[in-house]
């Protein structure tokens, strides 16, 4: 999907709004429209990503992803045919609004998550939602302590 027509429409709207202000205002609007290009493109990509995530939650056997190729965004629909697994909990009910969350993780972990999700035929987002669902369904509280055993130190993954 080429985002350029949408950005050109935004530029045209800005130019039309600035036209009654005279030549100086029109020139300022033109300069502003070119400097906002990258920001507007990013906002459009975020809107596409949010739409793809929402569509994915409503499709039982497919996922939708936004992939960038140069300056173009492609919507990719992938069928997810999986064997029923009794250990995998059912997906959480979509009974409320979706929200966006920024997650920071080490690059190696991200690569590993992407590989696992691809092997299962689901999006990274769907895999992470399932992993979080499993984590919150576990009983709350710290693991039982073993008397006389104490471990201290530092670990890095």
N, C-alpha and C positions, 0 to 999 in steps of 0.2 A: 504494500500500500504506500503510495507516494504521498508524503505529507505536504509537499510543496503547494498544491492548489489551496489547501486550508490556510497556509501561511500567507499566500498571495491575497486571499480573500480578507484576511486580517489586516494586511497592509492597505488594501483598497478601502476598507472601512475606516481606518485611521486617517488616510489621506482625505476622504470625503468629509470626515468630521473636522479636519483642520482647514479645509478650503475656505470657509467663510472668514477665517482669521487673517488672510492675506498671504503674501509670498513667504515672509519670514516664518510664519506658523506652519505653512505647508512644508518648508525646508526642514524645520525642526521635527515635524511628524515623520518625514521620510528618513531622517537620520535615526530617529527613535525606533522606527519599524525595523530597520536593518540591525540595530543593536539588540533588539528583543527576539530576533530570529531563533537563536539557540535556546533561549528560555521557553519560548512558545513551543518549539519542537519537543523539548523535554516534557512540558505539561501535556502535550498531545500523547506522547508515549506512555506517560503515567496513566492517563485516562484509558488508553488501550489495554494496558496491563491490568488495571482494576476491572475493566469489563471482561477480560479473558479469565481472570480469577473467579469472578462471579458466575460466569457462564459455566466454568469447569465444575463449580460446586453444584450446579443444577443438572449436569449431564451425568447419568449413572455410569456410562461405559466409555467415556471419552474425556480428554483434557484439551484445553485450549492454551496455547502459549504465544507470546509475542517474541519474535526473533528479529534482530536487527541485521540488515545487510547494507552496509554503507550508510546511506541516509534514508533508507526505506525500511519500513516495519512490515513484517509478514506475520499474519495470523496462521498458526499451524494447529490443526486439529488432529489429535492422535487417539486412536481407539485403544481402550484399555480392556483387554480380555484377560481376566485373571481367574485362576482356579479358586473356588471357595476355600478359605482357610479358617478353621475353627479357632485358631489362636489370634486371628486378627479381629479386633472389635469392629462393630459396624461404624460407619462414618457418623460423626456427630450430626444431629438434626440441625438443619438450617432453619432456625426459627427466629432469627434476628438479623440485624444488619451485619454486613461484613466490615471488617476494619483492616487497615493496612498496618504492618509492623515491620520496622527495620531491624534486621538481625545481622550482627557482625560475628564472623567466625574465622578461624584460621583458613587460609587458602587450601591447605591439604585436606581439611575436614570438608570444606565446600565441595572439592573435587570428588571426595569419597561419597558424599551424599548424592551428588549428581549421578555418579555411576550406579549406585544402588537404585535410585529412582528410575533411571533409564532401564536397568535390568528388569525392574518390576513393571515397566511400561506405563508409569505414571509421571506426572510433573513433580518437580522438586517441591513446589508449594503443597501439592496433595500429600506427598511423602512426609513433609514436616508437620502438616496438620494431623496426620495419623500418628506420628511419633509423639506429638504433644498430647493428643487424646489418650494414648496409652499411658503416658506419664501422669496425667491428672486422674486417671482411673485407679491408680495404685493407692493403697492405704496411705494416709498422711502420717507424718511423724518420722523421726529418725530411725535408722535400722536398729535392731536390738543390740545392746552393748554386750560385749563378752568380758566378764570380770577378769581382771588381772592382765588384760591385753590392751596396750595403748600404743598407737602408732602416731608419730609426729614426723614432720618433714615437709618437703616441697616436691611437687611433681609437675612436670610440664608435658603436655600432649603434643 
